[in-house]
Amino acid sequence: MDPLRLIAGVAFITFSIFLLIFAKSILAFAINLTIGILLLAFEKAENQIEERKDLKPQKTKK
């Protein structure tokens, strides 16, 4: 789990809201919101992959 990616995702979403309110830029809002959502989605997918690796039974040598 990478907390920096999680923080970056939330920061991009927050910044996109700031741009929409103060800069009135729909395009910048959409781009930053998309980046933020993708960062959060990649973080979630990475966590699921790590959980699957943990659940996979270990092969033992005899």
N, C-alpha and C positions, 0 to 999 in steps of 0.2 A: 504494500500500500504506500503510495507516494502522497504525502500530505501537501506537497507543493503543487501538484497537479490539481488537487481538490481546491486549494486556496485560489489558484489561478482561474479555475472555472467559475467560482463564485465571484471573483473580481471582474472577470469579463462580463458576466451577467449584470452586475451592479453598474459597471461603467456604461453598458449599453442603455440601461435605464436613465442614467445621467445624460447621455447624449440625446436620448429621445426628448427628455424634459427641457434641457437647456439649449441644445444646439438645433433642435427640431429637425434632426436628420434621420429619416426613416432608413435609408440605406446603411448608415453607420450603425444604427440600432440593430438592424437585421444581421449584419456581418458579425458584430461583437456577440450578439445573443447566440448565433450559430456556433461560434468558436467556444463560448462558455458551455453550451450544452454538449458539444462534442467532447470537450475535456472531461466533463462529469461522466459521460457515457463510457469513454475509454477507461476511466478509473474504475467504474462499476464492472466492466467486462474483465479488466485485469484481476480484480478481486475474485470474480467467479472462476477464472482460470486457476488461480492459486488455491481456491477451495477444492476444486476438482483434483488437483495434484495431491492435496492432502488426503482426500478420500480414497484415492487409488491404492489398492493393496500393494504392499511391497513384496517383490519376489524374493524368496529366500533360496540361497544356494545350499545344496546338500552334499 
